[in-house]
Amino acid sequence: MRTKLSSAVFRLGSFLVLAVTAEGGDWPTFGRDPQRAGWAADERKLSPANVSSLELKWKAKVDNQGSLLFALTAPIVAVGVSTRGGLKNVVYVAGKEGKVFALDSATGEVLWDWKGPKYALPSKLGLQGSVYCPNGVIATPTFDRRTGILYTIAEGGALYGLDIGSGTVRFGPVQFVAPFSKSWSLNRLGDTIYTTLAQGCGGGLSGFYAMDVRDRHHPVVRQRLLSTTSTGGIWGRGGPVIGENGRVYGSTADGRFNPVLSDYSNSVVAASTDGLDLVDRFTPSNREELLRKDLDYGGASPVWFSWRNYNLLASGAKEGVLYLLDADSLGGKDHQTPLMAGIQLGNDPKSATSHGIWGGLSTWRDEEGQTWLYVPMYGPVSKNAPPFPVRQGPVTDGSVMAFKVTANVTTDKPVLEPAWISGNFKVPDPVAIANGVVFALETGENPHQKGESRTKDAGQRLMNTEHAVLRALDAKTGKERYNSGRAMETWVHFSGLAIAEGRIYAVDYASNVYCFGLKE
């Protein structure tokens, strides 16, 4: 869904800040739109014909220290923002230590930064201070161009609204989630901000959280808890996925399943966007196996999209099985029947780490109206995977897989038709798509969790890493058109890309922000 932007003028201090129309060029949230499609629908500067001429435009290190695998959130971008230095395209990232940074997209200069006051300290209970509860900010912010406000969650769990041009606080603080909880990427629909919680960090229970911010003096906070314990969290990095059908979706992780007690682990759940009433779910028939083998269904975010007369949701996670669901009736009458039977794409060993679908799925509709689905896969391709007509090379560590959404010749219902598999990736992040190009970040991280400390550090996860690599693939064939080589300094964990005005933005564990663009 494309956001309709409008111009609004706000007087802050002694100068005017103008939130001008961005003509669709913004990347305002993780995955760009509320559905988490990852598609820069209005991008025209980049194309398969010219992406081979990409180069690193700038690299900027910000004042943030990464720890426990996390450093900076995925970037977001606002086009045509009025700042003290004039109209600029601005890149925003939040740091684990609680700062928000606004960078000039032309130069990488930090235009402003902000950090909220700390009113509480993290406890030492449970998993606090581990990679599971990292005691910091990991939720990608979002902004509202109608008001010119960027929303972020501070370390203490309060929601703040910052002016996109100056960093001045214009909303909050209003307590949104538990202090030092594990909240994921913010999303917005109208005047409501959404997030999700996982793993009981800070004592916050798993589920959907929403805040109506239209009246800064009367904000309304709602919760839809999906577990009575610390389990069953929604920890796909896209956080809440909002459809155009009045529903918000998320995939939940391991834990107890008992609908009578409102425990909905290893399921895709849907709540109403207005009151967060639970309206639907899909629970795989092998949920007990998922729990027993630690194959959290919550390890990746689904993606919502439309096709003909259907509202669809594609999902999958650590098990390596891809599902296509009817977004209006997720699992049918028995809550266990997908629109299309699950496809085993990877993770033949049924391993809980370094295999399967992680991060999130993405979609794109090409110039001929064909809908595509892109899946980031860790590990080799399953021996039981369907045949792909195009393979771009052997795969040992991971790949990007592409499907076309087509009609079943018998039922006319939507099905996923395998199209291509990329060459080898040392674990890919969720892809971003622009004008026939798939941009995928090879993270270079070490995904093996064996020996990982649950209390002090990230163990061996900080060793045997490689530098991240930005790669551009032809969206219809998977053929590589660009490779950034050694341009990026270090690896990255649980991140994402942003695209705006012909430029691609990424971050790494050393707290660097990167901008890639076409040679001039």
C-alpha positions in Angstrom: 0.0 0.0 0.0 1.4 3.4 -1.0 1.3 6.1 1.6 -0.4 9.3 0.5 1.8 12.1 1.6 0.9 15.7 2.3 2.7 18.9 3.1 2.6 20.3 6.6 4.4 23.2 8.2 5.5 23.1 11.9 7.2 26.0 13.8 9.9 24.7 16.1 12.0 27.2 18.0 13.1 30.0 15.7 12.8 28.3 12.3 10.3 26.4 10.2 10.5 22.7 9.5 8.7 21.7 6.3 7.6 18.1 5.8 7.3 18.1 2.0 5.7 15.6 -0.3 8.1 12.8 -1.1 6.3 11.5 -4.2 6.5 8.0 -2.9 10.3 8.0 -2.6 10.4 7.5 1.1 11.4 4.2 2.8 9.6 5.0 6.1 9.6 1.6 7.9 11.2 -1.8 7.8 10.4 -3.4 4.4 9.1 0.1 3.2 5.4 -0.5 3.6 3.1 -1.8 6.4 2.9 -5.1 4.6 6.7 -5.5 4.8 6.9 -6.1 1.0 10.4 -4.7 0.7 9.5 -3.2 -2.7 10.6 0.4 -3.6 7.6 0.7 -5.9 8.4 4.2 -7.2 12.1 3.7 -7.8 13.2 4.3 -11.4 16.8 5.3 -11.3 18.1 1.8 -10.6 17.6 -1.0 -13.2 19.1 -4.3 -14.3 20.9 -2.4 -17.1 22.8 0.0 -14.8 23.3 -1.6 -11.4 26.6 -3.0 -12.4 28.0 0.5 -12.1 27.1 0.8 -8.4 29.8 2.1 -6.1 30.2 2.9 -2.4 29.2 6.6 -2.1 30.1 7.0 1.6 30.6 5.2 4.8 29.8 6.9 8.2 30.6 5.5 11.6 28.1 6.8 14.3 28.5 7.1 18.0 27.3 3.6 19.0 28.9 0.5 20.3 27.5 -2.9 19.2 27.2 -5.8 21.7 25.5 -9.1 22.0 25.2 -9.3 18.2 23.2 -6.1 17.8 24.5 -2.6 16.8 22.3 -0.5 14.5 18.7 -1.0 13.4 17.9 -1.3 9.7 17.9 2.1 8.0 14.9 4.1 6.9 14.9 7.1 4.6 12.9 10.3 4.2 13.1 12.3 1.0 13.1 16.1 0.8 13.2 17.0 4.5 13.7 20.6 5.6 16.7 20.8 8.0 18.8 23.7 9.3 21.1 23.0 6.3 18.3 23.1 3.7 16.3 20.4 2.0 17.9 17.0 2.3 17.2 13.4 1.9 17.8 11.9 5.4 18.7 8.4 6.6 17.7 7.4 10.1 19.1 4.5 12.2 18.7 3.8 15.9 21.6 2.4 17.9 21.6 -0.4 20.5 22.8 2.1 23.1 19.6 4.2 22.7 20.6 7.0 20.3 18.8 7.9 17.1 20.9 9.3 14.2 19.9 11.3 11.2 22.4 11.4 8.4 22.6 13.4 5.2 22.0 10.9 2.4 24.3 12.9 0.1 27.4 12.9 2.3 26.8 10.7 5.4 27.2 13.7 7.7 25.3 13.4 11.0 22.6 16.1 10.9 21.4 15.4 14.5 21.3 12.7 17.1 19.1 12.2 20.1 19.1 9.9 23.1 16.3 9.7 25.7 16.9 9.9 29.4 17.3 6.6 31.2 14.9 6.2 34.1 15.5 2.5 34.9 18.3 0.0 34.8 17.9 -3.6 33.5 17.5 -6.4 35.9 19.6 -9.6 36.0 16.6 -11.9 35.9 16.0 -14.6 33.3 17.8 -14.0 30.0 18.5 -10.3 30.6 22.0 -9.3 29.4 22.2 -12.1 26.9 21.8 -12.3 23.1 18.2 -13.2 23.8 17.5 -10.1 25.9 20.3 -7.7 24.8 19.2 -4.7 27.0 19.1 -2.2 24.2 17.2 -0.7 21.3 16.8 -3.1 18.3 13.4 -1.9 17.0 13.7 -0.1 13.6 11.9 3.3 14.0 9.2 4.5 11.6 8.0 7.9 10.6 4.8 9.7 9.6 5.2 12.2 6.7 1.8 13.7 7.4 3.1 15.1 10.7 6.9 15.0 10.2 7.4 12.8 13.3 9.7 9.8 13.6 8.7 7.3 16.3 11.2 5.2 18.3 11.2 3.1 21.4 13.8 4.1 24.0 15.7 1.7 26.2 13.2 2.2 29.0 10.3 1.1 26.8 8.8 4.6 26.3 7.6 5.7 22.8 9.0 9.1 21.7 8.2 11.1 18.6 11.0 13.2 17.1 10.8 15.9 14.5 12.3 14.4 11.3 14.2 17.6 10.5 15.6 18.6 13.9 15.3 15.7 16.3 13.2 17.8 18.7 10.8 15.7 20.8 7.3 16.3 19.7 5.5 13.3 21.3 6.0 11.5 24.6 7.5 9.9 26.4 4.6 7.5 26.8 5.3 4.1 28.3 4.7 1.6 25.5 6.4 -1.7 26.5 8.3 -3.0 29.5 11.8 -1.4 30.1 14.5 -3.3 28.3 12.0 -5.6 26.6 12.7 -7.1 23.2 10.6 -5.1 20.8 10.8 -5.4 17.1 10.4 -3.0 14.1 7.8 -0.4 14.6 4.9 -0.2 12.1 2.3 2.4 11.5 -1.3 2.5 10.2 -2.9 6.0 10.3 -2.4 7.3 13.8 -1.5 4.0 15.4 2.0 2.7 16.1 2.5 -1.0 16.4 5.3 -3.3 17.7 5.7 -6.9 19.0 7.5 -8.4 22.0 9.4 -11.7 22.4 11.1 -13.9 24.9 9.8 -12.2 28.1 12.6 -9.7 28.2 12.1 -7.0 30.9 9.1 -9.0 32.0 7.0 -8.1 29.0 4.7 -10.8 27.7 4.8 -11.8 24.0 2.3 -10.3 21.7 1.1 -7.3 19.7 1.3 -3.8 21.2 -0.3 -0.7 19.7 -0.5 3.0 20.7 -3.0 5.5 19.2 -0.9 8.7 19.1 -3.4 11.1 17.5 -3.8 13.0 20.8 -0.4 13.5 22.6 -2.3 14.2 25.8 -4.5 11.2 25.5 -2.6 8.3 23.9 -4.3 4.9 24.0 -2.2 1.8 24.5 -3.6 -1.7 23.6 -2.1 -5.2 23.9 -2.9 -8.6 22.5 -0.9 -11.1 24.5 -0.3 -14.4 22.9 1.3 -16.2 25.8 0.9 -16.4 29.6 4.6 -17.1 29.9 7.8 -15.7 28.4 7.5 -17.9 25.3 5.6 -17.7 22.0 7.2 -14.4 21.0 7.0 -12.7 17.6 10.6 -12.1 16.8 10.7 -12.0 13.0 12.6 -8.7 12.5 9.7 -7.1 10.6 7.6 -7.2 13.8 3.9 -6.6 13.1 2.8 -7.0 9.5 -0.2 -5.0 8.6 -2.5 -6.0 5.8 -4.9 -3.9 3.8 -7.8 -5.9 5.2 -7.8 -4.5 8.7 -5.6 -7.1 10.2 -2.2 -7.2 11.8 -0.2 -10.5 11.5 2.8 -12.1 13.2 4.4 -15.6 13.4 5.0 -16.9 16.9 7.9 -18.9 18.3 8.2 -22.0 20.5 6.2 -22.4 23.6 2.9 -23.7 25.0 0.0 -24.1 22.7 -3.4 -23.9 24.5 -6.1 -21.6 23.0 -8.2 -21.9 26.1 -5.4 -20.1 28.0 -4.6 -17.8 25.0 -1.2 -19.5 24.4 -0.6 -19.5 20.6 3.0 -20.7 20.0 4.3 -21.8 16.6 1.4 -20.2 14.7 0.6 -17.4 12.4 -1.8 -15.1 14.3 -4.0 -12.3 13.1 -5.5 -9.5 15.2 -7.8 -6.6 14.2 -5.9 -3.4 13.6 -8.3 -1.3 15.7 -8.8 -3.1 18.9 -6.2 -5.9 18.6 -8.9 -8.5 18.9 -7.7 -12.0 18.0 -9.5 -12.9 14.8 -7.6 -15.8 13.1 -4.7 -18.2 13.2 -2.9 -20.9 11.3 -1.1 -23.6 13.3 0.9 -26.2 11.3 -0.1 -29.8 12.0 3.4 -30.7 13.1 3.6 -27.9 15.8 4.7 -30.5 18.4 7.7 -31.4 16.3 8.5 -27.7 15.9 8.5 -27.3 19.6 10.5 -30.5 20.3 13.2 -29.5 17.8 13.3 -25.8 18.5 12.2 -24.9 15.0 10.5 -21.6 16.0 7.8 -20.5 13.5 8.5 -17.0 14.8 12.0 -16.8 13.3 10.9 -14.9 10.2 8.2 -12.3 9.4 5.5 -13.2 6.9 4.6 -10.8 4.0 1.1 -9.7 3.0 0.2 -9.1 -0.6 -2.8 -9.2 -2.9 -3.3 -11.4 -6.1 -6.4 -11.2 -8.2 -9.3 -11.5 -5.7 -7.2 -12.9 -2.9 -5.5 -11.4 0.0 -2.4 -13.6 0.7 0.2 -14.2 3.4 3.4 -16.1 2.7 5.3 -17.4 5.7 8.0 -19.8 6.8 10.8 -20.0 9.3 13.5 -22.2 10.8 11.9 -25.5 9.6 12.6 -24.4 6.0 9.0 -24.9 4.9 7.2 -22.2 2.9 3.4 -21.7 3.3 1.0 -19.8 1.2 -2.0 -18.7 3.3 -5.3 -17.0 2.6 -4.9 -13.8 4.7 -8.7 -13.6 5.2 -8.9 -17.3 6.5 -5.4 -18.3 7.5 -5.9 -22.0 8.3 -9.4 -22.6 7.1 -12.1 -24.0 9.4 -9.7 -26.2 11.4 -6.9 -23.5 11.6 -4.5 -26.0 10.1 -5.2 -26.0 6.4 -3.1 -23.6 4.3 -4.1 -22.4 0.9 -1.2 -24.4 -0.6 0.6 -27.3 1.1 3.9 -26.4 2.6 7.0 -26.6 0.4 10.2 -27.9 2.0 12.9 -25.6 0.7 15.8 -26.3 3.1 16.8 -27.6 6.6 16.8 -31.3 5.8 18.7 -32.0 9.1 15.8 -30.3 11.1 18.5 -28.2 12.7 17.5 -25.3 15.0 20.4 -23.1 13.8 22.0 -22.0 10.6 19.3 -23.6 8.4 15.8 -22.6 7.2 14.0 -19.3 6.5 15.1 -16.4 8.6 14.4 -12.7 8.7 11.4 -12.1 6.4 9.9 -12.6 3.0 9.5 -10.0 0.2 7.3 -9.5 -2.8 7.3 -7.5 -6.1 4.9 -7.0 -9.0 6.7 -6.6 -12.3 5.7 -4.4 -15.3 3.6 -7.2 -16.8 1.6 -7.6 -13.6 3.3 -10.8 -12.5 3.6 -11.2 -8.7 6.9 -12.5 -7.3 7.9 -13.9 -3.9 11.5 -13.9 -2.6 12.7 -16.1 0.3 16.1 -15.8 2.1 17.3 -19.3 3.0 20.1 -20.4 5.4 21.9 -23.6 4.5 21.8 -25.8 1.4 18.7 -26.5 -0.7 16.5 -29.3 0.5 16.7 -32.6 -1.4 12.9 -32.5 -1.3 12.6 -29.0 -2.8 10.7 -28.6 -6.0 12.7 -28.2 -9.2 13.8 -24.7 -10.0 14.2 -24.0 -13.7 17.2 -21.6 -13.1 20.0 -22.2 -10.6 22.8 -19.7 -10.5 25.4 -21.9 -8.9 26.0 -24.4 -6.0 24.7 -23.5 -2.6 26.3 -24.4 0.7 25.7 -21.6 3.1 22.5 -20.0 1.9 20.6 -18.5 -1.0 17.8 -16.3 -2.2 14.9 -18.3 -3.8 12.3 -16.8 -6.1 8.7 -17.8 -6.9 6.0 -16.7 -9.3 2.5 -16.5 -8.0 0.3 -18.3 -10.6 -3.1 -20.0 -10.8 -3.6 -23.7 -10.2 -4.7 -25.1 -13.6 -7.5 -27.1 -11.9 -8.8 -24.9 -9.1 -7.7 -21.4 -10.3 -6.4 -20.8 -6.8 -3.0 -19.1 -6.3 0.0 -21.4 -6.1 3.8 -20.7 -5.9 5.8 -21.7 -9.0 9.5 -22.0 -8.5 11.5 -19.6 -10.7 15.2 -19.4 -9.7 17.7 -19.9 -6.9 20.7 -17.5 -6.5 24.3 -18.5 -6.1 25.8 -19.1 -2.6 25.2 -16.5 0.2 26.8 -16.7 3.5 23.4 -16.2 5.0 21.2 -13.6 3.4 19.0 -10.9 5.0 15.5 -10.1 3.7 15.8 -8.7 0.2 14.7 -5.3 -1.1 13.4 -4.9 -4.7 13.6 -1.9 -7.1 12.6 -1.7 -10.7 13.6 -5.3 -11.7 16.6 -5.6 -9.3 16.7 -7.7 -6.1 19.1 -6.3 -3.6 20.3 -8.8 -1.0 22.8 -8.4 1.8 25.1 -11.3 2.4 25.5 -10.8 6.2 28.8 -12.6 6.8 27.7 -13.5 10.3 28.3 -16.8 12.1 24.9 -18.3 12.6 26.0 -21.3 14.6 24.6 -21.0 18.1 26.5 -23.9 19.7 28.4 -22.7 22.7 26.6 -19.4 22.7 26.6 -17.8 26.1 23.1 -17.1 27.5 24.3 -14.6 30.1 27.5 -12.7 29.2 28.4 -12.5 25.6 27.7 -13.9 22.2 30.3 -16.7 22.5 31.7 -18.0 19.2 29.1 -16.0 17.2 31.5 -13.1 17.3 34.3 -15.2 15.8 34.7 -16.7 12.3 32.6 -13.9 10.7 33.2 -12.3 7.3 32.5 -8.8 6.0 29.0 -8.2 4.7 28.5 -7.9 0.9 25.7 -6.1 -1.0 24.7 -8.0 -4.0 22.3 -7.0 -6.8 20.4 -9.8 -8.7 18.2 -9.7 -11.7 14.7 -10.0 -10.2 13.6 -12.4 -13.0 16.6 -14.7 -13.3 18.7 -14.3 -10.1 21.8 -13.5 -12.2 24.2 -11.4 -10.2 24.6 -7.9 -11.6 26.7 -6.3 -8.8 28.9 -7.4 -5.9 30.3 -4.8 -3.4 33.3 -7.0 -2.6 35.2 -5.8 0.5 33.5 -2.4 0.6 31.8 -3.2 4.0 34.0 -3.4 7.0 32.3 -6.1 9.2 29.3 -8.4 9.4 25.8 -7.7 10.5 23.1 -9.6 12.4 19.3 -9.3 12.0 19.2 -6.2 9.7 17.7 -5.1 6.5 18.2 -2.7 3.5 16.6 0.6 2.5 16.3 2.1 -1.0 15.5 5.7 -2.0 16.2 8.0 -4.9 18.6 5.6 -6.6 20.6 4.8 -3.5 20.8 1.7 -1.3 21.6 1.9 2.5 22.9 -0.8 4.9 24.6 -1.0 8.3 27.1 -3.3 10.0 28.2 -4.5 13.4 30.9 -1.8 13.7 28.1 0.8 13.7 28.9 2.0 10.2 26.1 3.2 7.9 26.8 2.6 4.1 25.4 4.3 1.0 25.7 2.7 -2.4 24.7 4.6 -5.6 25.3 4.7 -9.4 28.6 6.1 -10.7 28.1 9.6 -12.1 
